[in-house]
Amino acid sequence: MYEAIEAYREAVNYANEQIEWYFFYAGLKLILFRVAGVISIVAAILITFLSANLNDPEKKIGSLKRRNVIALLAVVSAVSVSLSSFFEWRASWESHRHAQFKLEALVKMTAIKKLELQQEGNPKAIFALAGSLTDNVRNIVSEETVTYYSSQPDLSEIIAAKD
């Protein structure tokens, strides 16, 4: 029975490593998505405000001319929106969270099943449960990875179109 429990623990450790990965990277993608959004909103507001009060375009804000500040803000806004769109931070965040929640539910369900099998004294079934947990974790991670990469542009198509 000891070996079966150890096999189960290894499977749970693998699942927990994946959960931690998704937790970290989903949080990172959410932060990047929100920061880019806030930057573009603030830049757009400042552009509007500075343009509406453009009596003298040569007037300086600090050491920069007002029109240069407006141009810089336009570039910052465009870059922040473009980066967020290019890297698809929102979609990545959602996809990572979805996989994380599926993994967490899977770990809980197998923990309950393990207790049932342990009470029955069925080490063979606990070994099978550990293998099943590992396979299911791998499948969830693979499915999420395929979904993520299928949304990314295929560089070979871009390069072929360029030639």
C-alpha positions in Angstrom: 0.0 0.0 0.0 2.9 2.3 0.8 4.2 2.2 -2.8 0.7 3.0 -4.2 0.4 6.0 -1.9 3.9 7.2 -3.0 2.9 6.8 -6.7 -0.3 8.8 -6.0 1.8 11.5 -4.2 4.1 11.8 -7.2 1.1 12.2 -9.5 -0.3 14.9 -7.2 3.1 16.7 -7.1 3.1 16.7 -10.9 -0.4 18.2 -11.0 0.5 20.8 -8.4 3.6 21.9 -10.3 1.3 22.5 -13.3 -1.2 24.3 -11.2 1.5 26.6 -9.8 2.8 27.3 -13.4 -0.7 28.2 -14.6 -1.4 30.3 -11.5 1.8 32.3 -12.0 1.6 32.8 -15.7 -2.1 33.5 -15.7 -1.5 36.2 -13.1 1.3 37.6 -15.1 -0.7 37.8 -18.4 -3.6 39.5 -16.5 -1.2 42.1 -15.1 0.3 42.7 -18.5 -3.1 42.9 -20.2 -4.4 45.4 -17.6 -1.3 47.5 -17.5 -1.3 47.8 -21.3 -5.0 48.8 -21.2 -4.5 51.4 -18.5 -1.5 52.9 -20.4 -3.5 53.2 -23.6 -6.5 54.7 -21.8 -4.4 57.3 -19.9 -2.4 58.1 -23.1 -5.6 58.6 -25.0 -7.1 60.9 -22.3 -3.9 62.9 -22.2 -3.8 63.2 -26.0 -7.3 64.5 -26.0 -6.7 66.9 -23.1 -3.4 68.3 -24.5 -4.9 68.6 -28.1 -8.0 70.4 -26.8 -5.8 73.0 -25.1 -3.4 73.4 -28.1 -3.4 77.2 -28.3 0.3 77.2 -28.8 1.8 74.0 -30.1 5.3 75.3 -29.4 4.5 75.6 -25.7 6.6 73.3 -23.6 5.7 70.7 -21.0 8.9 70.3 -19.1 11.6 70.3 -21.7 9.4 68.9 -24.5 7.2 70.8 -26.9 3.5 70.1 -26.4 3.1 68.6 -29.9 6.0 66.3 -29.3 4.4 65.1 -26.0 1.2 64.4 -27.9 3.1 62.5 -30.6 4.9 60.5 -27.9 1.7 59.7 -26.1 0.2 58.5 -29.4 3.1 56.2 -30.0 2.9 54.9 -26.4 -0.8 54.2 -26.8 -0.4 52.4 -30.1 2.5 50.3 -28.8 0.6 49.3 -25.6 -2.5 48.3 -27.6 -0.4 46.5 -30.2 1.6 44.5 -27.7 -1.5 43.4 -25.8 -3.1 42.3 -29.1 0.0 40.7 -30.5 0.7 38.6 -27.5 -3.0 38.0 -26.8 -2.6 38.5 -23.1 -6.3 38.4 -22.3 -6.8 35.1 -24.2 -3.7 33.6 -22.6 -4.9 34.7 -19.2 -8.3 33.1 -19.7 -6.9 29.9 -21.2 -4.3 29.5 -18.4 -7.0 30.1 -15.7 -9.3 27.6 -17.3 -6.6 24.9 -17.4 -5.7 25.8 -13.7 -9.3 25.3 -12.6 -9.6 22.0 -14.4 -6.4 20.8 -12.8 -7.5 21.8 -9.4 -10.8 20.1 -9.7 -9.1 16.9 -11.0 -6.7 16.9 -8.0 -9.7 17.2 -5.6 -11.7 14.5 -7.4 -8.8 12.1 -7.3 -8.1 12.8 -3.7 -11.6 11.8 -2.8 -11.3 8.6 -4.9 -7.9 7.8 -3.4 -9.4 7.9 0.1 -12.2 5.6 -1.0 -9.7 3.1 -2.5 -7.4 3.4 0.5 -10.3 2.5 2.8 -11.1 -0.5 0.6 -7.4 -1.5 0.9 -7.0 -1.6 -2.9 -3.4 -0.6 -3.7 -3.7 -1.8 -7.3 -6.5 0.7 -8.0 -4.5 3.5 -6.3 -1.7 2.8 -8.7 -4.1 3.0 -11.5 -5.6 6.3 -10.1 -2.1 7.8 -10.0 -1.5 6.9 -13.6 -4.9 8.2 -14.6 -4.2 11.5 -12.8 -0.9 11.9 -14.5 -2.5 11.1 -17.9 -5.3 13.6 -17.3 -2.9 16.3 -16.2 -0.9 15.7 -19.3 -4.0 15.9 -21.5 -5.2 19.1 -19.9 -1.8 20.7 -20.3 -1.5 19.5 -23.9 -5.0 20.7 -24.8 -4.3 24.1 -23.4 -0.9 24.3 -25.1 -2.4 23.4 -28.5 -5.2 26.0 -28.0 -2.6 28.6 -27.1 -0.3 28.0 -30.0 -3.1 27.6 -32.6 -4.0 31.2 -31.9 -0.4 32.3 -32.7 0.5 33.3 -36.2 2.4 30.7 -38.2 5.7 32.3 -39.1 6.3 29.9 -42.0 3.2 31.3 -43.7 4.3 34.9 -43.1 7.8 34.2 -44.5 6.4 32.2 -47.5 4.0 35.1 -48.3 6.9 37.6 -48.1 9.1 35.7 -50.7 
